[in-house]
Amino acid sequence: MDTIELLRDNPLFRSLPDEGLERLARAATRRRYVEGETIFRFGDPPDHLYLVASGAVDISVPAQAGEIVVASFAAGSFFGELAAFDRQPRSASARAVTESELVCVPLDAIQELIDRHPPAARQFLGAIAQRLRGADEMLARLRIRNVNELAESRMTLGERVADRVARFGGSWTFIICFGVFLLAWMLVNTTYLLAQPPDPFPYIFLNLVLSCLAAIQAPVIMMSQNRQAAKDRLQADQEFEINVKAEIAVQQLHRKIDELRALTLQHLQAREPPRA
């Protein structure tokens, strides 16, 4: 697909006349990016608006736990459009997921087009509003992973046994059953029932059994506690990631709403008749 057709099919430039499309096509350049190559970084000065001719691009923001991907764009999509209005440093980083070809449209050419062709501003406004609705839908469809299901899917057989032992050893069922066992052992090995009990008072063999049980039960319970600590760390990481994504989404929504208000005000002022 040539540059003019790609521009014509894009919602940003769909209503432009052929003259405007040709002007943008002459100013635009096509660049190829290999897999994993950075297109621009967070904080870089803006210079182009990008159209994805082929491949895929991820948009990510920096965070304490590493970069977080906030959007992905396939062929036919566009990104970097906000810089056409505010010329502020990039608020995110862009990286090619696969080998990609992008059409790079200079921001100066877009600004000139908007000045010469006022309907282009309305087209930009509609495209940004559509992006805003998409962000709302993304937040509505946000699916939080169940940490318990994720942890259970990674559990080994030994960890499952340790959890069952710890769960049973910390229940009233275990206390009652073990109390009944101790009473039965003492009754069976008392001299009042048997002339020669196998383990007479002070129940030396019973003490050995209890010591062995405690020696085995303690590390098994510690294994279960370590696994629970790992689950807690996983849940904390997930909550941190969700909080960061929510904060980023809210900031993007606020920024886009402010830009929509500013563009709407400019459009209304442009339509007002001059005062005598």
Secondary structure in CASP SS format (residue, H / E / C, confidence):
PFRMAT SS
TARGET T0000
AUTHOR 0000-0000-0000
METHOD secondary structure of the structure
MODEL  1
M C 1.00
D C 1.00
T H 1.00
I H 1.00
E H 1.00
L H 1.00
L H 1.00
R H 1.00
D H 1.00
N C 1.00
P C 1.00
L C 1.00
F C 1.00
R C 1.00
S C 1.00
L C 1.00
P C 1.00
D H 1.00
E H 1.00
G H 1.00
L H 1.00
E H 1.00
R H 1.00
L H 1.00
A H 1.00
R H 1.00
A H 1.00
A C 1.00
T E 1.00
R E 1.00
R E 1.00
R E 1.00
Y E 1.00
V C 1.00
E C 1.00
G C 1.00
E C 1.00
T E 1.00
I E 1.00
F E 1.00
R C 1.00
F C 1.00
G C 1.00
D C 1.00
P C 1.00
P C 1.00
D C 1.00
H E 1.00
L E 1.00
Y E 1.00
L E 1.00
V E 1.00
A E 1.00
S E 1.00
G C 1.00
A E 1.00
V E 1.00
D E 1.00
I E 1.00
S E 1.00
V E 1.00
P C 1.00
A C 1.00
Q C 1.00
A C 1.00
G C 1.00
E C 1.00
I E 1.00
V E 1.00
V E 1.00
A E 1.00
S E 1.00
F E 1.00
A E 1.00
A C 1.00
G C 1.00
S C 1.00
F E 1.00
F E 1.00
G C 1.00
E C 1.00
L C 1.00
A H 1.00
A H 1.00
F H 1.00
D H 1.00
R C 1.00
Q C 1.00
P C 1.00
R C 1.00
S C 1.00
A C 1.00
S E 1.00
A E 1.00
R E 1.00
A E 1.00
V C 1.00
T C 1.00
E C 1.00
S E 1.00
E E 1.00
L E 1.00
V E 1.00
C E 1.00
V E 1.00
P E 1.00
L H 1.00
D H 1.00
A H 1.00
I H 1.00
Q H 1.00
E H 1.00
L H 1.00
I H 1.00
D H 1.00
R H 1.00
H C 1.00
P H 1.00
P H 1.00
A H 1.00
A H 1.00
R H 1.00
Q H 1.00
F H 1.00
L H 1.00
G H 1.00
A H 1.00
I H 1.00
A H 1.00
Q H 1.00
R H 1.00
L H 1.00
R H 1.00
G H 1.00
A H 1.00
D H 1.00
E H 1.00
M H 1.00
L H 1.00
A H 1.00
R C 1.00
L C 1.00
R C 1.00
I C 1.00
R C 1.00
N C 1.00
V H 1.00
N H 1.00
E H 1.00
L H 1.00
A H 1.00
E H 1.00
S H 1.00
R C 1.00
M C 1.00
T C 1.00
L H 1.00
G H 1.00
E H 1.00
R H 1.00
V H 1.00
A H 1.00
D H 1.00
R H 1.00
V H 1.00
A H 1.00
R H 1.00
F H 1.00
G H 1.00
G C 1.00
S C 1.00
W H 1.00
T H 1.00
F H 1.00
I H 1.00
I H 1.00
C H 1.00
F H 1.00
G H 1.00
V H 1.00
F H 1.00
L H 1.00
L H 1.00
A H 1.00
W H 1.00
M H 1.00
L H 1.00
V H 1.00
N C 1.00
T C 1.00
T C 1.00
Y C 1.00
L C 1.00
L C 1.00
A C 1.00
Q C 1.00
P C 1.00
P C 1.00
D C 1.00
P C 1.00
F C 1.00
P C 1.00
Y C 1.00
I H 1.00
F H 1.00
L H 1.00
N H 1.00
L H 1.00
V H 1.00
L H 1.00
S H 1.00
C H 1.00
L H 1.00
A H 1.00
A H 1.00
I H 1.00
Q H 1.00
A H 1.00
P H 1.00
V H 1.00
I H 1.00
M H 1.00
M H 1.00
S H 1.00
Q H 1.00
N H 1.00
R H 1.00
Q H 1.00
A H 1.00
A H 1.00
K H 1.00
D H 1.00
R H 1.00
L H 1.00
Q H 1.00
A H 1.00
D H 1.00
Q H 1.00
E H 1.00
F H 1.00
E H 1.00
I H 1.00
N H 1.00
V H 1.00
K H 1.00
A H 1.00
E H 1.00
I H 1.00
A H 1.00
V H 1.00
Q H 1.00
Q H 1.00
L H 1.00
H H 1.00
R H 1.00
K H 1.00
I H 1.00
D H 1.00
E H 1.00
L H 1.00
R H 1.00
A H 1.00
L H 1.00
T H 1.00
L H 1.00
Q H 1.00
H H 1.00
L H 1.00
Q H 1.00
A H 1.00
R H 1.00
E C 1.00
P C 1.00
P C 1.00
R C 1.00
A C 1.00
END
